[in-house]
Amino acid sequence: MSTPGSLWDIYRSRLSAATFTDLTHAFHPGQPHFPAFPDEERSALLDFSKGDAFQVHHYAFVGQWGTHVDPPVHFIDGGRSIDQLPVAEMLLLLVILDISDRVAADPDATPTLADLSS
């Protein structure tokens, strides 16, 4: 049973009726990434096509790649690491600014203050 004010209570009262938007993207070699980082590498260690009884794949990519969380220690020496952040601090309200029309015409388009009032 959960205690009053627990994360489950918040979920049931606030988030159960919320709309969720998945902003993740599947990794793939050649995906856009920070130029100082190497490209993703993949290999099959064990694979059905090689006659193996099961599949095991090896993936190599920089930790700061794709959808991720930057804990304070990423930017602040001595800051908290991801294992020191309570889950409750990871639930935040979100505002979605739809500038997809501008991005379709200009991939470098960025949101402006005017987008907040439209």
N, C-alpha and C positions, 0 to 999 in steps of 0.2 A: 504494500500500500504506500502511496506517496504522501509526503508531508505537505501541509499547506504552503503554497508559494514555491513548490518544487518545479523543476523544469517540465515535468509531465503535466502539472496543473496549468502552467502557461501554455503548453502545447494544446491541451484540450480546450481551453477557454479562448485562445487567440488564434492559434495556427491551424486548427483542424478545419476551419472554413476558409482559410487563405488560398490564394492562387499562387502556385509555385512555378517558377520559370527556370528551366535547366540551362545554365549558361556554359556548361562544359563543352569541350571539343575533343574528339578522339585524337590521340597522338598518331602521327605518321611521319616517316622519313620525308624530309623536304618541307615540313610545315614552317611557316614564318616563325622566327625566333630572334632573340637578341644576337647581333652579329658576332659578339665575343664568345658565344657559346657554340660548341660543336653540334652537329646534327645528331638526331636520334639514331641509334643503331639497334638492330634486331637480329636475332639468330635463333634457330631451332636447335636446342641441345638434344632433345629426343622428339621424334615425330612419327606419326603413323605411317607417313609416306616413306620413311626409312626402315619400316618393319618393327619399330619400337612398340611396346605394349601400351604406352601412354605418351602424352605430349608435355614437354617442358620447354618454355621459351625464355630467352635471356633478352632483357631490355636495358639499354644504357642511355641515360639522358641526364641533363643537369637538373638538380633539384628545384631550381627556380624557373621551371618551365611549365607552361600550361596553366590550368586553373589550380591555384594553390593559395595558401595563407602565408603572408609574410609576418612572422612574429616580431615583436620589438627588437629582439636580438639581431635580426637581419640588418637593422640600421643603427642600433644603439649598443655600444659596447657595454655589457653587463645587463642588457635588457632581458625581459622574460623570453624563454624559448617556448615552442609550441606546446610542449608537455606541461608547461606552467600556466597555460591559459585555460580557465574553466570554460566548459561548453556554454554556460549561460552567457558568457561574453561574446560568443560567436553568433548569437541570434540578434540580428539588427533589422530595423525597418529598411525597406528598399524603395527607391524611387526609380522608375524606368523612364528614361528619356528616349523617345523614338525619333532618331535622326536617320533612319535607314534610307530615306529618299536622298538625302544629301550625301551619305556615304556611298550609295550606288553611283552617284555622279563623280564623287571625289573621295577615294579611299582614305585620304588624310584629313577628312572633315572632323571637327571636334565640336562638342557641345558648347553653347554660349549661354550667357545669363538670360537672354531672351527665350531660350528653350524652357526655362523654368516657369515662365508665365503662360506658356501656350498649352 
